[in-house]
């Protein structure tokens, strides 16, 4: 099973580590939300916008497979915790 298939199971407070060229960056999940396609389109600027300047991580995956298409998206918002760790 692909890892993002379980994105909806991620809960507030979970830790996500992302390997970057500067080291491992750690994030803490603040919120998980499921958007239907219309909701995501209406909220796209807020979901994907880079103007907040907070360095957040946004993970997105498809959800609600109806046999021919996905009807919604799971979005996980996470905030950075510290700086990249060189030896993590």
C-alpha positions in Angstrom: 0.0 0.0 0.0 1.5 3.4 -1.0 2.3 5.5 2.1 0.0 8.4 1.2 -3.0 6.1 1.1 -2.9 6.3 4.9 -2.5 10.1 5.1 -6.0 10.5 6.6 -4.9 8.4 9.6 -2.3 11.1 10.6 -3.3 12.9 13.7 -2.5 16.2 15.3 0.9 16.1 17.1 2.4 13.4 14.8 5.9 14.0 13.7 7.0 14.0 10.0 10.6 14.0 9.0 11.6 15.2 5.6 15.1 14.5 4.2 16.5 17.6 2.5 19.9 18.4 1.1 20.5 20.4 4.3 19.6 17.5 6.6 16.4 16.1 8.1 13.7 18.7 8.7 11.2 17.8 11.4 7.5 18.9 11.3 4.6 18.6 13.7 1.2 18.0 12.3 -1.2 20.7 13.3 -4.3 19.8 11.3 -5.7 17.2 8.9 -8.7 18.1 6.7 -10.6 16.3 3.9 -11.8 18.6 1.1 -14.1 17.6 -1.7 -12.9 18.7 -5.2 -15.0 21.9 -5.1 -13.8 22.9 -1.6 -10.2 22.4 -2.5 -10.6 24.5 -5.6 -12.2 27.3 -3.6 -9.5 27.1 -0.9 -6.5 26.5 -3.2 -4.8 29.9 -2.5 -5.0 29.3 1.3 -4.0 25.6 1.1 -1.1 26.0 -1.3 -0.2 29.7 -0.9 3.3 30.6 0.0 2.6 34.0 1.4 2.2 32.9 5.0 6.0 32.7 5.3 5.8 30.2 8.1 7.7 27.4 6.4 4.8 25.0 6.8 4.6 21.6 5.2 1.4 20.7 3.3 0.9 17.0 2.3 -1.9 16.2 -0.1 -3.3 12.8 -1.2 -6.4 11.7 -3.1 -9.2 10.0 -1.2 -12.6 8.5 -1.6 -12.1 6.3 -4.7 -15.4 5.5 -6.3 -14.1 3.0 -8.8 -13.4 5.4 -11.5 -12.1 8.6 -9.8 -11.1 10.1 -6.5 -13.8 12.4 -5.0 -11.8 14.3 -2.5 -8.3 15.1 -1.1 -6.8 14.7 2.3 -4.6 17.6 3.3 -2.2 17.5 6.3 -0.8 20.8 7.6 2.4 20.7 9.6 4.7 23.3 11.2 8.5 23.2 11.3 10.1 22.1 14.6 13.6 23.5 14.8 16.2 23.5 12.1 17.4 20.7 9.8 19.4 18.1 11.8 22.6 17.2 9.9 23.0 13.8 11.4 19.4 12.7 12.0 
